[in-house]
Amino acid sequence: MQNRKRRYLGMTLTQLIVVACLGFTALGVMGIAGKMFLGNPMNFNIMPGQPTQQTQVNSTPLPTWTESPTITFTPILPKPTFTATTYESLIPEGWKQQKYKNIEFWAPADFESHPSSGDLIELASKKTGKDGIPANVSLTNEVGIKTDLDTFVKDGIDQFTREVTYLERKDFGIGIYEAKRLKLEVIVSNTPMESVVYFIKVDDTVWIITCFSHLEDFHDWLPIFDKIAHTFRITP
């Protein structure tokens, strides 16, 4: 990508690409032990002229315990059903299509286009958040990438300055494309921002969707940013 000098929120495009580029359990043991002793004391009947006889001691046998049969329950589980996901089903109602040549993605209707010399697509929400900063979405690309996507993203992380805090990197499914998602915290002109960057590799090109908002608004925006990224595709 060419070196662009346009500054966005106090940063050059290259810097922006890099920056924007977690009852109850009981154990019971029960034991039953019983000892039963039943007997009569010995009786001696002494009669004159008769031998002494000892009466027999009768014992009652211990009761026999019969183990109850184990009852097994086989749960009846519903049969899984699989529904094919269509591209159209990924687009929330009322969203608008954004296009660059044969690239498209969709964004909420209140996002307006802000053409620039640096980004292929740049959008900003009409709604302003904390400190009057709107959510922003942009599309850029890097062409002629020979490395794998993991290496490409790692190289970008290695260029971070002290104003950037790396939070998370993970795989992110976007259609049939290999993609990664990177979360960052950025300080721009003493303003805390949080950004999520989606890297999509197609052949030797990495498409980069950068979304950011004020740090205090980011929790609400992240699910929307994810939905925007999921609508990315290359049309014939």
Buried (B, 14 or more C-beta within 10 A) or exposed (E): BEEBEEEBBEBBBBBBBBBBBEEEEEEEEEEEEEEEEEEEEEEEEEEEEEEEEEEEEEEEEEEEEEEEEEEEEEEEEEEEEEEEEEEEEBBBEEBBEBEBEEBBBBBBEBBEEEEBEBBBBBBBBEEEBEEEBBBBBBBBBBEEBEEEBBEBBEEBBEEBEEBBEEEEBEEBEBBEBBBBBBBBBBBBEEBBBBBBBBBBBBEEEBBBBBBBBBBEBBEEBBEBBBBBBBBBBBEE
